[in-house]
Amino acid sequence: MRLGLRAAALAGFSIMLASSGSGRAANERVHGCMSPAQAREVLIVQKFVAPFRALGEAAAGQGGEAVGLQLCLWGDIFVYDVTVLKRDGRVSHALIDARSGVVATLPRAGK
């Protein structure tokens, strides 16, 4: 029964993203990030790498400390958007593929 609720949460998030772009061209991809509650439900259903692994990958790649993480959907690819505080005090973001745990290579919006 619980699995059905989780699948419904994922479907509901997908519908919410799709309906939010009603004025978009049919071939344009939908992008959006999840609330912590939505992300927990999706992480249980999907086979993603652990969020702590994504934090470590981003911190090592950006040369700083990972201070935040959000699960996002970029077209049909789930990514972790990791906020990194660099050693020089600047803040940057790293996108980590949620399935593989490596830095994501994503198409630009509208392409």
HUSUL-V837302 format. One line per field, one symbol per residue. ss: DSSP state (~ for helix, > for strand, _ for the rest). Layout:
ss = ???
This chain:
ss = _~~~~~~~~~~~~~~~~~~~__________>>>__~~~~~~~~~~_____~~~~~~~~~~~~_>>>>>>>>>>>__>>>>>>>>>>____>>>>>>>_____>________
